[in-house]
Amino acid sequence: MTEPNSPPALTPTAVVRKKRSVAPLVIAVAVLAIGLGVVGSSTSGGAGMYNYTLAQLERSGDKVDGAEIKIAGKVVQGSVRGQPASETFRFDVADNLGHKLTIAYPKLLPDPFEEGRDAIVAGRLGHDADGQHLLQASSLTVKCPSRYGDAESMSDADRQKYYQTEYKKHMAAQQHK
């Protein structure tokens, strides 16, 4: 017999376990997922933007129309037309294989912009009045030989000419202010 003041004997069915909440785990996973998403989109060079070579773009045809893309190429000699920083300004970029794309850039040009320079252009792909692909550029980055390895391969005369040209551009821009 059991004594009147002793606790009742515990049977396996009488053990009650306290349930743990899953809320902290759910919150931790959500914070981690959001953090990875932010880091991924900030380092991807533009969320939803795709990098294309000019050859890939040509092969894709109209499949990428309206898409935000980024391309790289060399500004084609003699292709600059229209008034800079206007809706009419256009230039072409090409790769070494002869693939070409027309760029519309209505903003102020970066200082090193010049025909023959390497450029990286991002924007929305569409068509011009003739039905040809046209990239409505939202950003334009131009390589400058003085800031990259090309400056070392320039002769002293070419380097002097480059800096004189840049100085003239700078002075002309100052007069228009």
N, C-alpha and C positions, 0 to 999 in steps of 0.2 A: 504494500500500500504506500501511497504517497502521503507525505506530511501535508497538513492543511496550508502552511505558509510557503511551501516550496513551489518554484515555478513549474508550469506544466511541461511535460516532456515534449521536446520538439520532434516532429516527424518531418520527413523530407518534403511533404506538401505544405507544411506550415512555414517554410522559409520564404520570406518576401524580399525580393531584390529591388533595389532602387533603380529605375530606368535612367540612363544617361541621356542628356539632350544632344541632338545632332546639330543644333543651331550653330554652335561655334565652328564645327567642321564645315558646314555649308557656307558660312560667312568667310572663313579662311580660303576656301576654294574659289569663291566669287572674287575676292580681292586679288588673289593670284592670277586668275583669268583676266581680269580687267587690267592689271599691271602688265601682263605679257602682251595684251592687245595694244596698249598705249606704246610700249617700247617697240613692238613690231611695226606699227604704223608710222612711228616717228623716224625709224631707221630705214624704211623701205623706199625712200626717195619720192614719196607721194602715194598716199593711200589710193588704191584703185588705178594707179598709173602703170602702164606697161612699157618696158623698154623694147625697142625694135631696132634692127639694123635696117638700112634702106632697102636691102635685097628682100628681107622678110616682109617689109611693108608692101613692096611691089607685088610679091607673090600672094599676099593676103587679099588683094583686090578690094572689094567694097565691104568685106567682112568686119573691118575695124572702123568703118565710118561712124563718127560721133564719139569715138573712144578717146579718153585722155591717154596720150602716149608721150614717150620721150625718145628722141633720136639723136644721133651724132653724125656729123659729116663736115666737110670742108666747104666754106662759103665759095661758091663758084665765081671765078673771074668774069666780070662783065654782066653779072646777073642782078646787081642791085638796081632797083628802080623805084620811083615814087619818092615822096617827101618823108624823111625820117620822122618818127613820132606822129605818124598820121595813119589813117585807115587805108591809104593807098600804098604804103611802103611794103615792098616785097623783095625777097632775094631767094636764091636757090642754094641748097646744100647738096653735095654729092659724095659718094664714096669712091674708093679706088677702082671699083668695077664699073663705074658709069651710071649707077642708079642715082636718081635725082628726085628731089622733093622741093616744092615751092613753099616758102614760109611767109606768113603775114605777121608783122610785128608792129603794133601801133604805139609802142612805148618808146621812151628815150633809149638810144642804143648804148650799150656798155662802151667805155673808152677804148678798149682794144679791138672793137669791131672793125674788120677790114676784110676785103676779098682775099681769098687764099688761106685764111685762118681756120683752124678747127673750131667748131661750135657744137654746143649741146643745147638742144631746143626741146621744150616741153609745151604741150598744149592740146587742143581738141582738133581731131582730124575731120576735115570736110571736103568740099569741092569748090573750085572757082567757077566763074561764069562759063568757062569752056568745058566744064565737067572733069577737069584734072584735079587730082588730090591737092589739097591746100591745108597746111597746118596753121591754125589760128593760134599763134604762140602766146603763152602766158609768161614764159620765162626764157631767157637767152643768156647763155654763158659762153664767152669766147676765150679761148686760150691765148695767152700773151707770151711771146717768146722771152720777154724779160723776166717773167715770173716762173717759167718752166725751163726744162732742160734745153730748149731750142736756142736760148741765148748763147750758150757755150759754143754752139756750132756756127754762129754768125761771125762773119768777118768784122774787123773793126769798122770798115767803111759801111757795111750794112747796119751795124749797131748804131753808128752815128746817124745814118739816114733815118732809122727807126725813131730814135729819140727826137730828132728834128721834126719829123712828121707829127709825133705825139705832142710836142711843144706847140706846133702851129694849131693843132686841133684844140688844145687847151686854151690858147689865146683867142681863137675864133669863138669858142663857147663863152669866154669871159666877156667878149664884146656884145654878145646877144643878150646878156642879162640886163 
